[in-house]
């Protein structure tokens, strides 16, 4: 079975350079799926990307695969093209990219583009419009490929799901409590990286992988965890949260 994965950091096991920088972290659910006999997996997911990024790749590549796994992202995200790179803009985390402005002369085009995008997110972004746009993209994915399996990373009112389902973002918060940490307290201290693959612990990556196998084998539309699936992490918070280099912003 050929499987195509499309999504953001909830499906990307590469954007923080785990293999070279954090090899102590166990495999994420996409990596476990890649190692499964009889499954050929191509993962297009990219950390920080928005649904439109995944949608474009889906349209260009979906016909190559027997099965599609799609992780819709948070509305409002967009790609910003600079001279030599593409920056993923997350409206709630523009503070993390503000230090990039120091790389450019304030008269350069890149500086003007990046600073304008930051100001746009702060003062002009219409999140209601962005939500409608995001929902339409996801609906078109399902119209194009009704066999697509959705992993809900955020809450989407376009899906009719059981009340006890846990989106991956909320699963991360539940894990924070299990690990005995507070995001509020972390933000008061030195900047840190949350290096959980797909933003969840090794135990829950394994659970989600098994949920995905079941969805693939039984033609289910969704794969998600519920409270009954929760597993207490075996490792401490220090295994998953690391200080950033030189005090630069992390992802917390």
SERO-4910 file (N, C-alpha, C, O; in steps of 0.05 Angstrom, whole numbers):
BEGIN
 pado doro    nc1    nc2    nc3   cac1   cac2   cac3    cc1    cc2    cc3    oc1    oc2    oc3
  Unk    A     17    -24      0      0      0      0     18     25      0     35     28     17
  Unk    A     13     43    -19     27     68    -20     11     90     -5    -12     94    -11
  Unk    A     25    102     14     11    122     32     25    149     29     49    151     31
  Unk    A      9    170     26     19    197     26      9    212     51    -14    212     57
  Unk    A     28    224     65     22    240     89     25    269     83     46    278     73
  Unk    A      5    285     90      6    314     86     -2    328    112    -22    320    125
  Unk    A     13    348    121      7    361    146     28    380    155     47    387    140
  Unk    A     27    387    181     46    406    193     64    391    212     70    367    207
  Unk    A     73    404    233     92    391    252     80    367    266     95    351    278
  Unk    A     54    364    266     41    341    279     46    315    263     38    293    271
  Unk    A     59    318    239     65    295    223     94    296    212    102    279    197
  Unk    A    109    316    221    136    320    211    157    312    232    157    324    254
  Unk    A    173    292    226    193    283    245    221    291    237    241    278    244
  Unk    A    223    313    223    250    321    213    257    350    219    281    357    220
  Unk    A    237    368    223    243    397    223    261    407    246    273    428    244
  Unk    A    262    391    268    280    399    289    307    384    289    322    385    308
  Unk    A    311    369    267    337    355    264    341    334    286    363    332    297
  Unk    A    320    319    292    322    299    313    345    279    309    360    272    327
  Unk    A    349    270    284    369    249    279    397    258    287    412    241    298
  Unk    A    403    283    283    430    293    290    432    306    317    452    305    331
  Unk    A    410    320    325    411    336    349    397    324    374    404    330    396
  Unk    A    377    307    369    361    296    391    355    266    386    332    258    386
  Unk    A    376    251    382    373    223    375    361    206    398    353    183    394
  Unk    A    361    218    422    350    204    445    319    202    444    307    186    459
  Unk    A    307    218    427    278    218    425    269    195    406    280    191    384
  Unk    A    250    179    416    241    156    400    225    163    375    220    187    371
  Unk    A    217    144    359    204    150    333    176    162    336    162    156    355
  Unk    A    170    179    317    143    190    316    125    171    300    134    152    288
  Unk    A     98    176    302     80    157    289     85    154    259     81    132    249
  Unk    A     93    175    244     99    171    215    123    153    211    123    137    192
  Unk    A    143    155    228    167    138    225    160    109    231    170     90    218
  Unk    A    142    104    251    133     77    257    118     65    234    121     42    227
  Unk    A    102     82    221     87     73    197    105     66    174    100     47    160
  Unk    A    126     83    171    146     78    149    160     51    152    167     38    132
  Unk    A    163     41    177    177     16    182    159     -8    181    168    -31    185
  Unk    A    133     -3    176    114    -25    176    114    -40    150    112    -28    129
  Unk    A    117    -66    151    117    -83    127     92    -79    111     69    -78    121
  Unk    A     95    -76     85     72    -73     67     62    -45     64     42    -40     50
  Unk    A     76    -26     77     68      2     74     91     18     63    113     19     74
  Unk    A     87     31     40    106     49     29     97     78     34     76     86     23
  Unk    A    112     93     50    103    119     59    120    141     48    144    140     48
  Unk    A    106    162     37    119    187     30    107    209     47     83    213     46
  Unk    A    124    223     62    115    243     81    121    271     71    145    279     69
  Unk    A    101    286     64    103    313     54    100    334     76    102    358     71
  Unk    A     95    325    101     89    344    123    113    362    129    136    354    126
  Unk    A    107    386    137    128    406    143    120    422    167     99    434    169
  Unk    A    138    423    187    133    437    211    128    467    206    143    480    191
  Unk    A    108    478    219    101    506    216     84    513    193     75    536    190
  Unk    A     79    494    175     64    500    151     34    502    157     24    493    177
  Unk    A     19    514    138     -9    517    140    -23    497    123    -10    482    108
  Unk    A    -50    496    124    -66    477    108    -62    482     79    -63    463     63
  Unk    A    -59    507     70    -56    513     42    -31    500     30    -31    490      8
  Unk    A    -10    501     46     15    487     38     10    458     32     19    447     12
  Unk    A     -3    444     51     -9    416     48    -28    411     25    -26    391     11
  Unk    A    -48    429     22    -68    426      1    -56    426    -26    -63    410    -43
  Unk    A    -37    445    -31    -24    446    -57     -9    421    -63    -10    410    -86
  Unk    A      6    410    -44     20    385    -47      2    362    -51      7    344    -67
  Unk    A    -21    362    -37    -41    341    -40    -52    341    -69    -53    319    -81
  Unk    A    -59    364    -80    -70    365   -107    -49    354   -128    -57    341   -147
  Unk    A    -24    361   -123     -3    353   -142      4    323   -140     15    312   -159
  Unk    A     -1    311   -117     10    284   -112     -9    263   -104     -2    239   -104
  Unk    A    -34    269    -98    -52    250    -86    -58    226   -104    -63    204    -94
  Unk    A    -57    230   -130    -63    207   -148    -42    185   -148    -47    164   -158
  Unk    A    -19    191   -136      3    171   -135     -1    151   -112     14    131   -111
  Unk    A    -20    155    -95    -22    140    -70    -48    124    -68    -69    133    -77
  Unk    A    -46    101    -55    -70     85    -50    -86     97    -27   -111     94    -25
  Unk    A    -72    110     -8    -85    121     15    -73    148     22    -48    152     20
  Unk    A    -89    167     32    -80    193     40    -85    196     70   -106    190     80
  Unk    A    -65    207     84    -68    216    112    -64    246    112    -43    256    102
  Unk    A    -84    260    122    -83    290    121    -86    301    149   -105    294    163
  Unk    A    -68    319    157    -69    332    183    -74    361    178    -55    376    173
  Unk    A    -99    371    179   -105    399    174    -91    416    196    -90    409    219
  Unk    A    -81    439    187    -67    456    206    -85    478    217   -109    479    212
  Unk    A    -73    495    233    -87    518    245    -92    539    224    -74    545    208
  Unk    A   -116    551    223   -121    572    204   -104    597    209    -97    603    232
  Unk    A    -98    611    188    -83    636    190    -53    633    183    -40    653    178
  Unk    A    -43    609    182    -15    605    175    -10    609    145    -28    604    129
  Unk    A     14    619    138     20    623    110     50    622    106     66    627    124
  Unk    A     59    616     81     87    617     73     95    644     64     79    658     50
  Unk    A    119    653     71    129    679     62    154    675     47    174    664     57
  Unk    A    154    683     22    178    679      5    197    703      7    190    726      1
  Unk    A    221    697     16    243    717     17    262    710     -5    258    691    -21
  Unk    A    284    725     -7    302    721    -30    314    693    -31    315    681    -53
  Unk    A    322    682     -8    336    657     -8    323    636     10    335    615     15
  Unk    A    299    641     19    286    621     36    256    627     37    246    648     30
  Unk    A    242    606     47    213    609     52    208    606     82    217    586     94
  Unk    A    195    625     93    190    625    122    161    618    127    143    629    115
  Unk    A    156    599    146    129    593    154    120    612    175    132    614    197
  Unk    A     98    626    170     88    646    189     65    634    205     45    625    193
  Unk    A     68    634    231     47    625    249     38    650    265     53    660    282
  Unk    A     14    660    260      5    685    273     10    687    302     18    709    312
  Unk    A      6    666    317      9    667    346     38    666    356     44    669    379
  Unk    A     57    662    337     85    659    344    103    677    328    126    671    323
  Unk    A     93    700    320    110    718    304    133    729    320    154    737    309
  Unk    A    131    728    347    153    737    363    178    720    359    200    728    363
  Unk    A    173    694    350    195    676    346    211    682    320    234    674    318
  Unk    A    198    696    302    212    703    277    222    732    276    237    739    258
  Unk    A    214    748    296    223    776    296    254    778    297    264    797    285
  Unk    A    268    760    311    298    762    310    310    759    283    332    768    278
  Unk    A    295    747    264    305    744    237    309    771    223    325    773    205
  Unk    A    295    791    232    298    818    220    326    828    222    335    844    205
  Unk    A    341    819    243    368    829    247    387    819    225    409    830    221
  Unk    A    378    799    209    395    789    187    396    808    164    414    807    147
  Unk    A    376    826    162    373    843    138    377    872    144    371    882    166
  Unk    A    386    887    124    387    916    126    358    926    125    341    915    111
  Unk    A    352    946    142    324    955    143    315    969    117    291    977    115
  Unk    A    333    972     98    325    982     71    322    960     51    314    965     28
  Unk    A    328    935     59    327    913     40    298    904     36    281    908     53
  Unk    A    293    891     13    266    881      7    258    859     26    235    858     35
  Unk    A    277    842     33    270    820     52    261    832     79    242    821     91
  Unk    A    274    852     88    266    865    114    238    876    112    222    873    130
  Unk    A    232    889     89    206    901     86    184    880     84    162    884     95
  Unk    A    190    858     70    170    836     67    165    824     94    142    820    102
  Unk    A    187    817    109    184    803    134    170    821    155    153    812    170
  Unk    A    179    846    157    167    864    177    138    869    171    122    872    189
  Unk    A    131    871    145    103    875    137     86    851    145     63    854    154
  Unk    A     97    827    141     82    802    149     77    801    179     56    794    188
  Unk    A     97    809    195     95    810    224     73    829    232     56    823    249
  Unk    A     74    853    220     53    874    227     26    865    218      6    870    231
  Unk    A     24    852    195     -1    842    185    -14    822    205    -38    823    211
  Unk    A      3    804    215     -7    784    235    -16    797    260    -36    789    272
  Unk    A     -3    818    268     -9    831    294    -35    848    292    -50    850    311
  Unk    A    -39    861    268    -60    882    267    -81    878    246   -102    891    248
  Unk    A    -76    862    225    -95    862    203   -107    834    196   -126    833    181
  Unk    A    -95    813    206   -104    786    198   -133    781    207   -140    785    230
  Unk    A   -150    773    188   -178    767    194   -180    737    199   -182    721    180
  Unk    A   -180    729    224   -180    700    230   -206    686    223   -207    663    217
  Unk    A   -228    701    223   -254    689    215   -253    682    186   -262    660    178
  Unk    A   -243    700    169   -240    694    141   -221    671    136   -226    653    120
  Unk    A   -199    670    151   -179    649    148   -191    622    156   -184    602    144
  Unk    A   -208    622    176   -221    597    184   -239    586    162   -239    562    157
  Unk    A   -254    603    150   -272    595    128   -255    583    105   -262    563     94
  Unk    A   -233    597     98   -215    588     77   -203    561     84   -202    543     67
  Unk    A   -195    558    109   -183    533    118   -203    509    116   -196    488    106
  Unk    A   -227    515    124   -248    494    124   -254    485     95   -258    462     90
  Unk    A   -255    505     77   -261    499     49   -239    481     36   -245    463     20
  Unk    A   -214    486     44   -192    470     34   -195    441     43   -192    422     27
  Unk    A   -201    437     69   -204    410     80   -227    396     67   -225    372     60
  Unk    A   -249    410     63   -273    398     50   -266    389     22   -275    368     13
  Unk    A   -250    404      7   -243    397    -20   -224    373    -20   -226    356    -38
  Unk    A   -207    370      0   -190    346      2   -208    321      4   -204    301     -9
  Unk    A   -229    323     21   -247    301     25   -265    295      1   -272    273     -4
  Unk    A   -271    316    -14   -287    312    -39   -270    299    -60   -279    281    -75
  Unk    A   -244    307    -61   -226    295    -81   -219    267    -74   -218    249    -92
  Unk    A   -213    262    -49   -206    235    -40   -223    227    -15   -214    231      8
  Unk    A   -247    217    -20   -264    210      3   -252    189     22   -261    185     44
  Unk    A   -231    175     12   -218    154     29   -196    166     47   -183    151     61
  Unk    A   -193    192     47   -173    205     63   -177    200     93   -200    201    102
  Unk    A   -156    195    108   -157    192    137   -148    219    149   -126    228    143
  Unk    A   -165    231    165   -159    256    178   -149    251    207   -161    236    222
  Unk    A   -126    264    214   -118    265    242   -123    293    252   -110    312    243
  Unk    A   -142    297    270   -148    324    280   -127    334    299   -124    323    322
  Unk    A   -112    354    291    -92    366    308   -104    389    325    -96    394    347
  Unk    A   -124    402    313   -139    423    326   -169    416    326   -176    395    314
  Unk    A   -186    432    338   -215    427    337   -226    440    312   -221    463    307
  Unk    A   -241    424    297   -254    434    273   -284    428    274   -292    405    278
  Unk    A   -300    449    272   -329    445    273   -341    433    248   -365    427    247
  Unk    A   -324    429    227   -334    417    203   -336    386    205   -348    373    189
  Unk    A   -323    375    226   -323    346    230   -343    339    253   -345    353    273
  Unk    A   -357    317    249   -374    306    270   -359    283    283   -358    261    273
  Unk    A   -347    290    306   -331    270    320   -342    266    348   -356    283    359
  Unk    A   -336    242    360   -346    237    387   -336    258    407   -315    270    403
  Unk    A   -351    263    428   -344    284    447   -318    278    461   -305    296    471
  Unk    A   -310    252    463   -286    245    478   -260    245    462   -239    237    472
  Unk    A   -262    253    436   -237    254    420   -219    276    430   -228    296    440
  Unk    A   -193    271    427   -173    291    437   -156    300    413   -140    285    402
  Unk    A   -159    325    404   -141    336    384   -112    335    393   -107    337    418
  Unk    A    -93    333    375    -65    331    383    -55    355    399    -38    351    417
  Unk    A    -64    379    393    -56    402    409    -65    399    438    -50    407    457
  Unk    A    -89    389    442    -99    385    470    -85    362    483    -81    362    507
  Unk    A    -77    342    467    -62    319    478    -35    329    489    -26    320    510
  Unk    A    -23    347    475      3    359    484     -1    372    512     16    369    529
  Unk    A    -23    387    515    -28    400    540    -34    380    563    -25    384    586
  Unk    A    -48    359    557    -53    338    576    -26    326    585    -22    320    609
  Unk    A     -8    321    566     18    311    572     34    330    590     48    321    608
  Unk    A     31    356    585     45    375    602     38    371    631     55    371    648
  Unk    A     12    367    636      3    361    664     15    335    674     24    334    697
  Unk    A     16    315    657     27    289    665     57    292    671     68    278    689
  Unk    A     71    310    657     99    314    661    105    334    683    128    338    691
  Unk    A     84    346    694     87    364    716     98    391    708    113    404    724
  Unk    A     92    400    684    102    426    675     79    445    669     56    436    664
  Unk    A     85    471    668     65    491    662     77    509    639     99    520    642
  Unk    A     62    512    617     71    529    595     74    557    605     93    571    597
  Unk    A     56    566    623     58    593    633     85    597    647     98    618    644
  Unk    A     92    578    664    118    580    678    142    578    659    161    592    663
  Unk    A    139    560    639    162    557    620    167    583    606    190    590    601
  Unk    A    146    598    599    149    623    584    161    645    601    172    664    590
  Unk    A    160    642    627    173    662    645    203    658    647    217    676    654
  Unk    A    212    633    641    240    627    643    255    630    617    245    642    598
  Unk    A    279    618    615    295    619    590    280    605    568    265    586    574
  Unk    A    284    613    543    270    600    520    277    571    518    300    563    522
  Unk    A    257    555    511    261    526    509    249    515    483    231    527    471
  Unk    A    259    492    475    248    476    454    232    453    465    241    439    483
  Unk    A    208    449    455    193    425    460    200    406    438    192    409    415
  Unk    A    215    385    445    226    367    424    210    341    422    220    321    411
  Unk    A    186    340    432    169    317    428    163    315    398    154    334    385
  Unk    A    167    292    386    160    288    358    130    289    355    115    277    369
  Unk    A    121    305    335     93    309    330     79    321    354     55    319    357
  Unk    A     95    333    372     85    347    396     73    328    417     58    337    435
  Unk    A     79    302    415     68    283    435     91    264    443    110    261    429
  Unk    A     87    252    467    107    234    478    111    209    461     95    203    444
  Unk    A    132    194    467    138    169    453    115    150    456    108    135    437
  Unk    A    103    149    480     81    130    485     57    136    468     45    118    457
  Unk    A     50    162    466     27    169    451     32    169    420     13    165    405
  Unk    A     57    172    412     63    167    384     58    138    377     47    132    355
  Unk    A     65    120    395     60     92    390     30     86    389     21     70    373
  Unk    A     15     98    407    -14     94    408    -27    104    382    -43     90    370
  Unk    A    -19    128    373    -30    140    349    -23    123    324    -39    120    306
  Unk    A      2    112    324     10     94    302     -9     70    301    -17     62    279
  Unk    A    -15     58    324    -33     35    324    -61     43    315    -75     27    302
  Unk    A    -70     67    323    -96     76    314    -96     80    284   -116     75    271
  Unk    A    -74     90    273    -72     94    245    -73     67    230    -86     65    209
  Unk    A    -59     48    240    -59     21    227    -88     10    226    -96     -1    205
  Unk    A   -102     14    248   -130      4    249   -147     20    229   -164      8    215
  Unk    A   -143     46    227   -158     62    208   -152     54    179   -171     53    162
  Unk    A   -127     48    173   -120     40    146   -132     13    139   -141      9    116
  Unk    A   -132     -5    158   -142    -32    153   -172    -34    152   -183    -54    142
  Unk    A   -185    -14    164   -214    -15    167   -229      8    153   -253     13    158
  Unk    A   -214     22    136   -226     44    120   -241     64    137   -263     73    131
  Unk    A   -228     72    159   -239     92    176   -232    120    166   -211    123    153
  Unk    A   -248    140    172   -243    167    163   -225    183    182   -211    202    173
  Unk    A   -224    175    208   -208    190    227   -190    172    244   -196    148    247
  Unk    A   -169    184    254   -151    170    273   -145    190    296   -134    211    290
  Unk    A   -152    183    320   -148    201    343   -148    185    369   -155    162    369
  Unk    A   -139    198    390   -139    186    417   -163    196    433   -173    218    428
  Unk    A   -171    180    453   -191    189    472   -178    186    500   -155    177    503
  Unk    A   -193    193    521   -182    191    548   -174    163    555   -156    158    571
  Unk    A   -188    144    544   -182    116    550   -155    107    539   -145     86    547
  Unk    A   -144    123    520   -119    115    507    -95    128    521    -72    122    514
  Unk    A    -99    145    540    -77    160    552    -58    142    568    -67    124    582
  Unk    A    -32    148    564    -11    132    577      8    152    591     16    171    579
  Unk    A     14    147    616     32    164    631     60    161    620     70    139    617
  Unk    A     73    184    614    101    183    603    120    169    622    119    174    646
  Unk    A    138    153    611    158    139    628    182    158    633    196    154    653
  Unk    A    186    178    616    209    195    619    200    223    629    177    230    626
  Unk    A    219    237    641    212    262    654    211    285    634    217    282    610
  Unk    A    203    308    643    201    332    626    228    340    614    229    351    592
  Unk    A    249    335    629    276    343    619    284    327    594    302    335    579
  Unk    A    271    305    589    276    289    565    264    303    540    274    300    518
  Unk    A    243    318    544    228    330    522    231    360    519    224    371    498
  Unk    A    241    374    539    243    403    538    272    411    542    285    404    562
  Unk    A    283    426    523    312    433    523    315    463    519    300    475    504
  Unk    A    335    474    533    340    503    529    350    508    500    364    492    489
  Unk    A    342    531    490    351    539    463    380    549    464    390    555    485
  Unk    A    393    550    441    420    560    439    419    591    439    403    603    426
  Unk    A    438    603    455    442    632    455    417    648    463    415    671    456
  Unk    A    399    634    477    375    649    487    355    657    465    338    673    470
  Unk    A    358    645    441    339    652    419    312    639    425    310    619    439
  Unk    A    290    650    413    263    639    418    261    610    410    273    602    389
  Unk    A    247    594    425    241    566    418    213    563    407    204    580    392
  Unk    A    200    541    414    173    537    404    153    534    426    131    523    422
  Unk    A    160    545    450    141    544    473    131    572    479    115    576    497
***
